[in-house]
Amino acid sequence: MHASLVVSGLRKVYEGSGRRVEAVRDLTFTVDAGELVCLVGPSGCGKTTLLKCMGGLLTPTSGEVLVGGRRVSGPPPGMAFVFQEYGRSLFPWMRVGANVELPLKQKDLSKARRRELVADALESVGLADAAGAYPWQLSGGMQQRVAIARALAYEPEVLLMDEPFAAVDAQTRADLEDLVRRLWRQRGITILFVTHDIDEAVYLGERVLILSASPTVVQEQLKVDLPQERDQLRTRVAPRFAELRTHVYEQIQAAKRGEPS
Amino acid sequence: MTDIPPEPTRPSAWGSLPLRVLFVFALPALLIAFWWLTSDGSTNVYWPPLRTILRTFPDVWTRARLRADLVPSLLRLLAGYASAAVVGVALGTVIGSYRKVRAVCEPVLEFLRAVPPPVLVPVIMLFAGIGDTMKIVVIASGCVWPILLNTVEGVRAVDSVMSETARSYGITGPARMRAVVLPSASPQIFAGLRQALSIGIILMVISEMFAASNGLGFTIVQFQRGFAIPDMWTGILVLGLLGFLLSVVFQLVERRVLGWYHGLRDSSRRSS
């Protein structure tokens, strides 16, 4: 398998008004094509900086990011974002269908093809009949589904999800986690899922990347050897799940204290 | 799971339709009655009874006069207002989009905005003569400020997450303007347009009072100079009605264009 996403020697230093803040020191990791990797770290560990560098929204001080083998210098065409703040990421003046279709208009696609992609994406997140509604008429969980549909319709090589479920209630969150697992298995997309929730990271990921406190390095990479078929009830009470989450938890505590792994 | 709530209807705090009609018309009716009673039997030449004014009205505002005076006024207002809207939104978008341009322009804009537009009439007359061009320029030069400054604010305030979403999906340049920046700024732009409308009506009248051969402002001044006082009062009534009608039309357009915005506000008000 080839690597979909390569981050090598990434460093980001913010300079401003005589203050130098080294947010990210040295990050190197890869995400293989078709892999679902979760990224966790103590709060304020530079996750957002990392994501913005990967998404081409920020220029790293040194190091580089490759998406599908191409170096990122601006927002890469093969990457889609799902943000935490769904309410501010969907455009309230457009109906759901138009929101999903908007990024496709930048691609060279026929109208029929665009329609097909929009319908298919909405269908696969369970919102087939919501195309005519405005985002603000939907619940928070449904709005985040729309954002996911928008990312799916874009047919990205890599899907970046930035704490996408941090702002929805626990039950909706469980549904959305299963949705992400299902879409990942059905469509074989590469997903990098950033979260601060350790359980979520272990439940969702095939691999968990644990980041250190800022200035950030990769504290540890952990393979999640849970079965492919995961289930909110059984997986979460499996002994192996508990071991893994305990391990991740310890690593994050160690990262907070600034100890190496 | 896919139950979509129906299009929200704006909750009415006023109850049934007849009651609402009553509320809308109660105060105007009261004021008219007050005017009627206090002016009735007035012998003051400058303060004719409302009865006389209303009797004069149909004689003065014949179809021919409406065509000769109201239509030119309206066309000037429309031309001035429309050019102010185009210039204001276009310039405002540029100024609002670039921080450096804004830093250079803002003090100048604040100064120009502070100059009361009527004082520009004599100046503009020097350059643009006394024809329709002068009046249109006067109207446009007064209307442009609220539109421009509100557009700048609106464009500047585009949400950072929306902006990043657009960027990450490669929505840039004209597509970004059309699909993201202008819709996002539209509530603020409309606030500017509404202010500009009332300024436009004022300037329409003032510019016609200076040097004109037709128009509402001209006609009202003519009546006043000819001591046709009830006729003058009817002109003022026409102006009032015109302003009212234009604001109703404006509100209808705004409701349509900003439907999403009112819905969004109602829904966040309900949930908070």
Chai-1 contact restraints between the chains, C-beta under 6 A:
chainA,res_idxA,chainB,res_idxB,connection_type,confidence,min_distance_angstrom,max_distance_angstrom,comment,restraint_id
A,G55,B,S168,contact,1.0,0.0,6.0,A-B,restraint_1
A,L57,B,E164,contact,1.0,0.0,6.0,A-B,restraint_2
A,P75,B,R167,contact,1.0,0.0,6.0,A-B,restraint_3
A,P75,B,S168,contact,1.0,0.0,6.0,A-B,restraint_4
A,P75,B,G170,contact,1.0,0.0,6.0,A-B,restraint_5
A,F81,B,S168,contact,1.0,0.0,6.0,A-B,restraint_6
A,F83,B,V161,contact,1.0,0.0,6.0,A-B,restraint_7
A,E85,B,V161,contact,1.0,0.0,6.0,A-B,restraint_8
A,R88,B,D159,contact,1.0,0.0,6.0,A-B,restraint_9
A,R88,B,V161,contact,1.0,0.0,6.0,A-B,restraint_10
A,R88,B,M162,contact,1.0,0.0,6.0,A-B,restraint_11
A,S89,B,V161,contact,1.0,0.0,6.0,A-B,restraint_12
A,S89,B,T165,contact,1.0,0.0,6.0,A-B,restraint_13
A,P92,B,W260,contact,1.0,0.0,6.0,A-B,restraint_14
A,P92,B,L264,contact,1.0,0.0,6.0,A-B,restraint_15
A,W93,B,P183,contact,1.0,0.0,6.0,A-B,restraint_16
A,W93,B,W260,contact,1.0,0.0,6.0,A-B,restraint_17
A,L102,B,A179,contact,1.0,0.0,6.0,A-B,restraint_18
A,P103,B,Y169,contact,1.0,0.0,6.0,A-B,restraint_19
A,Q106,B,G170,contact,1.0,0.0,6.0,A-B,restraint_20
A,Q106,B,I171,contact,1.0,0.0,6.0,A-B,restraint_21
A,G126,B,M1,contact,1.0,0.0,6.0,A-B,restraint_22
A,L127,B,T2,contact,1.0,0.0,6.0,A-B,restraint_23
A,D129,B,T2,contact,1.0,0.0,6.0,A-B,restraint_24
A,A130,B,T2,contact,1.0,0.0,6.0,A-B,restraint_25
A,A130,B,I4,contact,1.0,0.0,6.0,A-B,restraint_26
A,A133,B,I4,contact,1.0,0.0,6.0,A-B,restraint_27
A,Y134,B,W260,contact,1.0,0.0,6.0,A-B,restraint_28
A,W136,B,L264,contact,1.0,0.0,6.0,A-B,restraint_29
A,W136,B,S267,contact,1.0,0.0,6.0,A-B,restraint_30
A,Q137,B,P5,contact,1.0,0.0,6.0,A-B,restraint_31
